[in-house]
Every structure is written in structure tokens, then in C-alpha cells.
Amino acid sequence: MSETKNEQCPTCQGNKVIEGVCETSPEWQSTEHDDGMVCTPDTKCPTCHGTGVVEKSEK
Ligand SMILES: [Zn+2]
């Protein structure tokens, strides 16, 4: 038996992407940030590279 075991990516919980988050801060309520809200776009998970699973490494 030489099958590769994959397990759910612990970083994205199998979602394949890191969900973007929106944050507000009073400090940003000026000039460049219109409403004081800054959002991060969804990002492909760097741990599993968008696969949702990672190779299980047994040591
Ligand atoms: Zn992941």
C-alpha cells in the first residue's frame, strides 16, 4: 500500500481560500479610506495552494 494520505488543510479548513475580512478603524476615517473600512480580498490558501487538502506528513 503506497497511497498518499491527504488531510484537510488546517489553515483554511478545506475552504481552499482565506476569506477576506473587513475591518473598520476610527483612525482610518480620513482621506484615502472613504468610510474607514478596509477589506482584504479572498486569498488562495498559501498552505494547500487552493486544493483544500494537504499531504499528510508522517514522521
Ligand atoms: Zn488551505
PDB file of the backbone (N, CA, C, O) and the ligand in Angstrom, with CONECT records:
HET     ZN  A 101       1
ATOM      1  N   MET A   1       0.844  -1.197   0.000  1.00  0.00           N
ATOM      2  CA  MET A   1       0.000   0.000   0.000  1.00  0.00           C
ATOM      3  C   MET A   1       0.879   1.246   0.000  1.00  0.00           C
ATOM      4  O   MET A   1       1.662   1.490   0.918  1.00  0.00           O
ATOM      5  N   SER A   2       0.718   2.003  -1.043  1.00  0.00           N
ATOM      6  CA  SER A   2       1.538   3.209  -1.120  1.00  0.00           C
ATOM      7  C   SER A   2       0.687   4.409  -1.482  1.00  0.00           C
ATOM      8  O   SER A   2       1.066   5.232  -2.315  1.00  0.00           O
ATOM      9  N   GLU A   3      -0.440   4.492  -0.859  1.00  0.00           N
ATOM     10  CA  GLU A   3      -1.318   5.607  -1.201  1.00  0.00           C
ATOM     11  C   GLU A   3      -0.988   6.844  -0.364  1.00  0.00           C
ATOM     12  O   GLU A   3      -0.667   6.761   0.822  1.00  0.00           O
ATOM     13  N   THR A   4      -1.079   7.954  -1.013  1.00  0.00           N
ATOM     14  CA  THR A   4      -0.771   9.199  -0.324  1.00  0.00           C
ATOM     15  C   THR A   4      -1.989   9.652   0.456  1.00  0.00           C
ATOM     16  O   THR A   4      -3.103   9.725  -0.062  1.00  0.00           O
ATOM     17  N   LYS A   5      -1.746   9.941   1.675  1.00  0.00           N
ATOM     18  CA  LYS A   5      -2.870  10.370   2.505  1.00  0.00           C
ATOM     19  C   LYS A   5      -2.922  11.881   2.572  1.00  0.00           C
ATOM     20  O   LYS A   5      -1.948  12.554   2.910  1.00  0.00           O
ATOM     21  N   ASN A   6      -4.072  12.378   2.244  1.00  0.00           N
ATOM     22  CA  ASN A   6      -4.271  13.817   2.367  1.00  0.00           C
ATOM     23  C   ASN A   6      -5.197  14.102   3.531  1.00  0.00           C
ATOM     24  O   ASN A   6      -6.072  13.302   3.863  1.00  0.00           O
ATOM     25  N   GLU A   7      -5.002  15.198   4.115  1.00  0.00           N
ATOM     26  CA  GLU A   7      -5.926  15.602   5.164  1.00  0.00           C
ATOM     27  C   GLU A   7      -6.346  17.044   4.935  1.00  0.00           C
ATOM     28  O   GLU A   7      -5.681  17.810   4.238  1.00  0.00           O
ATOM     29  N   GLN A   8      -7.458  17.381   5.539  1.00  0.00           N
ATOM     30  CA  GLN A   8      -7.995  18.724   5.361  1.00  0.00           C
ATOM     31  C   GLN A   8      -6.984  19.768   5.806  1.00  0.00           C
ATOM     32  O   GLN A   8      -6.340  19.656   6.849  1.00  0.00           O
ATOM     33  N   CYS A   9      -6.880  20.758   4.990  1.00  0.00           N
ATOM     34  CA  CYS A   9      -5.927  21.821   5.292  1.00  0.00           C
ATOM     35  C   CYS A   9      -6.316  22.536   6.584  1.00  0.00           C
ATOM     36  O   CYS A   9      -7.442  23.016   6.719  1.00  0.00           O
ATOM     37  N   PRO A  10      -5.394  22.604   7.520  1.00  0.00           N
ATOM     38  CA  PRO A  10      -5.697  23.229   8.809  1.00  0.00           C
ATOM     39  C   PRO A  10      -5.794  24.753   8.726  1.00  0.00           C
ATOM     40  O   PRO A  10      -6.376  25.402   9.595  1.00  0.00           O
ATOM     41  N   THR A  11      -5.219  25.298   7.680  1.00  0.00           N
ATOM     42  CA  THR A  11      -5.214  26.753   7.567  1.00  0.00           C
ATOM     43  C   THR A  11      -6.559  27.291   7.108  1.00  0.00           C
ATOM     44  O   THR A  11      -7.087  28.252   7.667  1.00  0.00           O
ATOM     45  N   CYS A  12      -7.105  26.649   6.075  1.00  0.00           N
ATOM     46  CA  CYS A  12      -8.357  27.153   5.501  1.00  0.00           C
ATOM     47  C   CYS A  12      -9.533  26.246   5.833  1.00  0.00           C
ATOM     48  O   CYS A  12     -10.656  26.488   5.389  1.00  0.00           O
ATOM     49  N   GLN A  13      -9.276  25.205   6.611  1.00  0.00           N
ATOM     50  CA  GLN A  13     -10.323  24.249   6.968  1.00  0.00           C
ATOM     51  C   GLN A  13     -10.969  23.626   5.738  1.00  0.00           C
ATOM     52  O   GLN A  13     -12.154  23.295   5.758  1.00  0.00           O
ATOM     53  N   GLY A  14     -10.205  23.468   4.682  1.00  0.00           N
ATOM     54  CA  GLY A  14     -10.739  22.857   3.473  1.00  0.00           C
ATOM     55  C   GLY A  14     -11.496  23.818   2.593  1.00  0.00           C
ATOM     56  O   GLY A  14     -12.088  23.411   1.593  1.00  0.00           O
ATOM     57  N   ASN A  15     -11.487  25.085   2.946  1.00  0.00           N
ATOM     58  CA  ASN A  15     -12.217  26.063   2.145  1.00  0.00           C
ATOM     59  C   ASN A  15     -11.463  26.495   0.892  1.00  0.00           C
ATOM     60  O   ASN A  15     -12.029  27.122  -0.004  1.00  0.00           O
ATOM     61  N   LYS A  16     -10.206  26.158   0.843  1.00  0.00           N
ATOM     62  CA  LYS A  16      -9.344  26.461  -0.300  1.00  0.00           C
ATOM     63  C   LYS A  16      -8.951  27.929  -0.399  1.00  0.00           C
ATOM     64  O   LYS A  16      -7.993  28.270  -1.094  1.00  0.00           O
ATOM     65  N   VAL A  17      -9.656  28.765   0.264  1.00  0.00           N
ATOM     66  CA  VAL A  17      -9.299  30.182   0.253  1.00  0.00           C
ATOM     67  C   VAL A  17      -9.356  30.742   1.661  1.00  0.00           C
ATOM     68  O   VAL A  17     -10.069  30.241   2.529  1.00  0.00           O
ATOM     69  N   ILE A  18      -8.592  31.782   1.854  1.00  0.00           N
ATOM     70  CA  ILE A  18      -8.683  32.517   3.105  1.00  0.00           C
ATOM     71  C   ILE A  18      -9.667  33.646   2.867  1.00  0.00           C
ATOM     72  O   ILE A  18      -9.438  34.521   2.032  1.00  0.00           O
ATOM     73  N   GLU A  19     -10.739  33.618   3.591  1.00  0.00           N
ATOM     74  CA  GLU A  19     -11.776  34.607   3.361  1.00  0.00           C
ATOM     75  C   GLU A  19     -11.290  36.015   3.672  1.00  0.00           C
ATOM     76  O   GLU A  19     -10.586  36.255   4.653  1.00  0.00           O
ATOM     77  N   GLY A  20     -11.675  36.906   2.830  1.00  0.00           N
ATOM     78  CA  GLY A  20     -11.313  38.295   3.071  1.00  0.00           C
ATOM     79  C   GLY A  20     -12.034  38.827   4.281  1.00  0.00           C
ATOM     80  O   GLY A  20     -13.136  38.391   4.616  1.00  0.00           O
ATOM     81  N   VAL A  21     -11.405  39.761   4.923  1.00  0.00           N
ATOM     82  CA  VAL A  21     -12.018  40.351   6.105  1.00  0.00           C
ATOM     83  C   VAL A  21     -12.103  41.861   5.948  1.00  0.00           C
ATOM     84  O   VAL A  21     -11.248  42.491   5.325  1.00  0.00           O
ATOM     85  N   CYS A  22     -13.144  42.419   6.520  1.00  0.00           N
ATOM     86  CA  CYS A  22     -13.293  43.866   6.507  1.00  0.00           C
ATOM     87  C   CYS A  22     -13.123  44.391   7.920  1.00  0.00           C
ATOM     88  O   CYS A  22     -13.693  43.872   8.880  1.00  0.00           O
ATOM     89  N   GLU A  23     -12.341  45.410   8.010  1.00  0.00           N
ATOM     90  CA  GLU A  23     -12.106  45.989   9.320  1.00  0.00           C
ATOM     91  C   GLU A  23     -12.371  47.484   9.270  1.00  0.00           C
ATOM     92  O   GLU A  23     -12.158  48.152   8.258  1.00  0.00           O
ATOM     93  N   THR A  24     -12.833  47.967  10.381  1.00  0.00           N
ATOM     94  CA  THR A  24     -13.025  49.405  10.467  1.00  0.00           C
ATOM     95  C   THR A  24     -12.171  49.952  11.593  1.00  0.00           C
ATOM     96  O   THR A  24     -11.961  49.299  12.615  1.00  0.00           O
ATOM     97  N   SER A  25     -11.710  51.098  11.392  1.00  0.00           N
ATOM     98  CA  SER A  25     -10.925  51.745  12.438  1.00  0.00           C
ATOM     99  C   SER A  25     -11.132  53.244  12.367  1.00  0.00           C
ATOM    100  O   SER A  25     -11.053  53.845  11.295  1.00  0.00           O
ATOM    101  N   PRO A  26     -11.394  53.831  13.496  1.00  0.00           N
ATOM    102  CA  PRO A  26     -11.585  55.291  13.531  1.00  0.00           C
ATOM    103  C   PRO A  26     -10.375  56.027  12.968  1.00  0.00           C
ATOM    104  O   PRO A  26     -10.492  57.117  12.408  1.00  0.00           O
ATOM    105  N   GLU A  27      -9.238  55.419  13.129  1.00  0.00           N
ATOM    106  CA  GLU A  27      -8.011  56.065  12.677  1.00  0.00           C
ATOM    107  C   GLU A  27      -7.973  56.242  11.159  1.00  0.00           C
ATOM    108  O   GLU A  27      -7.288  57.109  10.616  1.00  0.00           O
ATOM    109  N   TRP A  28      -8.749  55.368  10.501  1.00  0.00           N
ATOM    110  CA  TRP A  28      -8.707  55.402   9.042  1.00  0.00           C
ATOM    111  C   TRP A  28      -9.765  56.320   8.445  1.00  0.00           C
ATOM    112  O   TRP A  28      -9.836  56.484   7.227  1.00  0.00           O
ATOM    113  N   GLN A  29     -10.583  56.915   9.297  1.00  0.00           N
ATOM    114  CA  GLN A  29     -11.667  57.727   8.777  1.00  0.00           C
ATOM    115  C   GLN A  29     -11.159  59.067   8.268  1.00  0.00           C
ATOM    116  O   GLN A  29     -11.547  60.130   8.752  1.00  0.00           O
ATOM    117  N   SER A  30     -10.308  58.984   7.312  1.00  0.00           N
ATOM    118  CA  SER A  30      -9.813  60.209   6.706  1.00  0.00           C
ATOM    119  C   SER A  30      -9.274  59.886   5.314  1.00  0.00           C
ATOM    120  O   SER A  30      -8.973  58.735   4.997  1.00  0.00           O
ATOM    121  N   THR A  31      -9.166  60.867   4.542  1.00  0.00           N
ATOM    122  CA  THR A  31      -8.574  60.823   3.202  1.00  0.00           C
ATOM    123  C   THR A  31      -8.726  59.526   2.417  1.00  0.00           C
ATOM    124  O   THR A  31      -9.773  59.296   1.811  1.00  0.00           O
ATOM    125  N   GLU A  32      -7.725  58.692   2.414  1.00  0.00           N
ATOM    126  CA  GLU A  32      -7.692  57.589   1.442  1.00  0.00           C
ATOM    127  C   GLU A  32      -8.732  56.506   1.669  1.00  0.00           C
ATOM    128  O   GLU A  32      -9.183  55.863   0.721  1.00  0.00           O
ATOM    129  N   HIS A  33      -9.117  56.301   2.930  1.00  0.00           N
ATOM    130  CA  HIS A  33     -10.124  55.288   3.211  1.00  0.00           C
ATOM    131  C   HIS A  33     -11.469  55.980   3.454  1.00  0.00           C
ATOM    132  O   HIS A  33     -11.737  56.516   4.529  1.00  0.00           O
ATOM    133  N   ASP A  34     -12.284  55.946   2.434  1.00  0.00           N
ATOM    134  CA  ASP A  34     -13.533  56.702   2.435  1.00  0.00           C
ATOM    135  C   ASP A  34     -14.367  56.554   3.700  1.00  0.00           C
ATOM    136  O   ASP A  34     -14.632  57.527   4.406  1.00  0.00           O
ATOM    137  N   ASP A  35     -14.772  55.327   3.971  1.00  0.00           N
ATOM    138  CA  ASP A  35     -15.684  55.129   5.089  1.00  0.00           C
ATOM    139  C   ASP A  35     -14.989  54.489   6.286  1.00  0.00           C
ATOM    140  O   ASP A  35     -15.645  53.976   7.193  1.00  0.00           O
ATOM    141  N   GLY A  36     -13.701  54.522   6.285  1.00  0.00           N
ATOM    142  CA  GLY A  36     -12.980  53.960   7.420  1.00  0.00           C
ATOM    143  C   GLY A  36     -12.960  52.452   7.428  1.00  0.00           C
ATOM    144  O   GLY A  36     -12.637  51.830   8.440  1.00  0.00           O
ATOM    145  N   MET A  37     -13.310  51.853   6.281  1.00  0.00           N
ATOM    146  CA  MET A  37     -13.326  50.397   6.234  1.00  0.00           C
ATOM    147  C   MET A  37     -12.286  49.898   5.245  1.00  0.00           C
ATOM    148  O   MET A  37     -12.182  50.384   4.119  1.00  0.00           O
ATOM    149  N   VAL A  38     -11.534  48.930   5.691  1.00  0.00           N
ATOM    150  CA  VAL A  38     -10.532  48.338   4.812  1.00  0.00           C
ATOM    151  C   VAL A  38     -10.813  46.849   4.690  1.00  0.00           C
ATOM    152  O   VAL A  38     -10.952  46.148   5.692  1.00  0.00           O
ATOM    153  N   CYS A  39     -10.894  46.378   3.466  1.00  0.00           N
ATOM    154  CA  CYS A  39     -11.211  44.971   3.244  1.00  0.00           C
ATOM    155  C   CYS A  39     -10.044  44.254   2.565  1.00  0.00           C
ATOM    156  O   CYS A  39      -9.379  44.789   1.678  1.00  0.00           O
ATOM    157  N   THR A  40      -9.833  43.047   3.013  1.00  0.00           N
ATOM    158  CA  THR A  40      -8.848  42.202   2.376  1.00  0.00           C
ATOM    159  C   THR A  40      -9.590  41.235   1.452  1.00  0.00           C
ATOM    160  O   THR A  40     -10.547  40.595   1.886  1.00  0.00           O
ATOM    161  N   PRO A  41      -9.187  41.117   0.230  1.00  0.00           N
ATOM    162  CA  PRO A  41      -9.868  40.203  -0.685  1.00  0.00           C
ATOM    163  C   PRO A  41      -9.581  38.747  -0.342  1.00  0.00           C
ATOM    164  O   PRO A  41      -8.613  38.431   0.351  1.00  0.00           O
ATOM    165  N   ASP A  42     -10.443  37.869  -0.842  1.00  0.00           N
ATOM    166  CA  ASP A  42     -10.192  36.447  -0.637  1.00  0.00           C
ATOM    167  C   ASP A  42      -8.844  36.080  -1.229  1.00  0.00           C
ATOM    168  O   ASP A  42      -8.472  36.534  -2.311  1.00  0.00           O
ATOM    169  N   THR A  43      -8.139  35.270  -0.511  1.00  0.00           N
ATOM    170  CA  THR A  43      -6.814  34.888  -0.959  1.00  0.00           C
ATOM    171  C   THR A  43      -6.707  33.377  -1.053  1.00  0.00           C
ATOM    172  O   THR A  43      -7.174  32.653  -0.174  1.00  0.00           O
ATOM    173  N   LYS A  44      -6.108  32.923  -2.094  1.00  0.00           N
ATOM    174  CA  LYS A  44      -5.884  31.487  -2.208  1.00  0.00           C
ATOM    175  C   LYS A  44      -5.006  31.032  -1.060  1.00  0.00           C
ATOM    176  O   LYS A  44      -3.983  31.644  -0.753  1.00  0.00           O
ATOM    177  N   CYS A  45      -5.420  29.967  -0.444  1.00  0.00           N
ATOM    178  CA  CYS A  45      -4.703  29.499   0.732  1.00  0.00           C
ATOM    179  C   CYS A  45      -3.252  29.136   0.398  1.00  0.00           C
ATOM    180  O   CYS A  45      -2.998  28.312  -0.480  1.00  0.00           O
ATOM    181  N   PRO A  46      -2.322  29.749   1.095  1.00  0.00           N
ATOM    182  CA  PRO A  46      -0.908  29.502   0.820  1.00  0.00           C
ATOM    183  C   PRO A  46      -0.432  28.140   1.316  1.00  0.00           C
ATOM    184  O   PRO A  46       0.604  27.637   0.881  1.00  0.00           O
ATOM    185  N   THR A  47      -1.181  27.566   2.208  1.00  0.00           N
ATOM    186  CA  THR A  47      -0.756  26.286   2.784  1.00  0.00           C
ATOM    187  C   THR A  47      -1.048  25.127   1.842  1.00  0.00           C
ATOM    188  O   THR A  47      -0.199  24.264   1.619  1.00  0.00           O
ATOM    189  N   CYS A  48      -2.254  25.118   1.294  1.00  0.00           N
ATOM    190  CA  CYS A  48      -2.646  23.999   0.430  1.00  0.00           C
ATOM    191  C   CYS A  48      -2.682  24.429  -1.023  1.00  0.00           C
ATOM    192  O   CYS A  48      -2.998  23.622  -1.898  1.00  0.00           O
ATOM    193  N   HIS A  49      -2.367  25.671  -1.293  1.00  0.00           N
ATOM    194  CA  HIS A  49      -2.347  26.206  -2.656  1.00  0.00           C
ATOM    195  C   HIS A  49      -3.691  26.032  -3.361  1.00  0.00           C
ATOM    196  O   HIS A  49      -3.740  25.730  -4.554  1.00  0.00           O
ATOM    197  N   GLY A  50      -4.750  26.220  -2.638  1.00  0.00           N
ATOM    198  CA  GLY A  50      -6.073  26.198  -3.239  1.00  0.00           C
ATOM    199  C   GLY A  50      -6.644  24.814  -3.472  1.00  0.00           C
ATOM    200  O   GLY A  50      -7.607  24.659  -4.222  1.00  0.00           O
ATOM    201  N   THR A  51      -6.067  23.812  -2.842  1.00  0.00           N
ATOM    202  CA  THR A  51      -6.587  22.461  -3.029  1.00  0.00           C
ATOM    203  C   THR A  51      -7.500  22.041  -1.887  1.00  0.00           C
ATOM    204  O   THR A  51      -8.328  21.145  -2.046  1.00  0.00           O
ATOM    205  N   GLY A  52      -7.351  22.679  -0.752  1.00  0.00           N
ATOM    206  CA  GLY A  52      -8.188  22.342   0.389  1.00  0.00           C
ATOM    207  C   GLY A  52      -7.669  21.175   1.206  1.00  0.00           C
ATOM    208  O   GLY A  52      -8.181  20.868   2.283  1.00  0.00           O
ATOM    209  N   VAL A  53      -6.656  20.539   0.680  1.00  0.00           N
ATOM    210  CA  VAL A  53      -6.075  19.412   1.421  1.00  0.00           C
ATOM    211  C   VAL A  53      -4.550  19.528   1.416  1.00  0.00           C
ATOM    212  O   VAL A  53      -3.951  20.150   0.539  1.00  0.00           O
ATOM    213  N   VAL A  54      -3.972  18.930   2.390  1.00  0.00           N
ATOM    214  CA  VAL A  54      -2.516  18.916   2.439  1.00  0.00           C
ATOM    215  C   VAL A  54      -2.047  17.476   2.581  1.00  0.00           C
ATOM    216  O   VAL A  54      -2.735  16.636   3.161  1.00  0.00           O
ATOM    217  N   GLU A  55      -0.890  17.214   2.052  1.00  0.00           N
ATOM    218  CA  GLU A  55      -0.342  15.877   2.182  1.00  0.00           C
ATOM    219  C   GLU A  55       0.043  15.626   3.623  1.00  0.00           C
ATOM    220  O   GLU A  55       0.745  16.412   4.259  1.00  0.00           O
ATOM    221  N   LYS A  56      -0.424  14.546   4.092  1.00  0.00           N
ATOM    222  CA  LYS A  56      -0.117  14.228   5.479  1.00  0.00           C
ATOM    223  C   LYS A  56       1.331  13.748   5.556  1.00  0.00           C
ATOM    224  O   LYS A  56       1.736  12.811   4.867  1.00  0.00           O
ATOM    225  N   SER A  57       2.068  14.397   6.387  1.00  0.00           N
ATOM    226  CA  SER A  57       3.451  14.002   6.528  1.00  0.00           C
ATOM    227  C   SER A  57       3.648  13.230   7.816  1.00  0.00           C
ATOM    228  O   SER A  57       3.519  13.767   8.916  1.00  0.00           O
ATOM    229  N   GLU A  58       3.956  11.985   7.653  1.00  0.00           N
ATOM    230  CA  GLU A  58       4.154  11.165   8.850  1.00  0.00           C
ATOM    231  C   GLU A  58       5.636  11.016   9.107  1.00  0.00           C
ATOM    232  O   GLU A  58       6.428  10.681   8.226  1.00  0.00           O
ATOM    233  N   LYS A  59       5.968  11.275  10.336  1.00  0.00           N
ATOM    234  CA  LYS A  59       7.384  11.168  10.662  1.00  0.00           C
ATOM    235  C   LYS A  59       7.591  10.115  11.741  1.00  0.00           C
ATOM    236  O   LYS A  59       8.724   9.872  12.157  1.00  0.00           O
TER     237      LYS A  59
HETATM  238 ZN    ZN A 101      -5.632  25.581   2.788  1.00  0.00          ZN2+
END
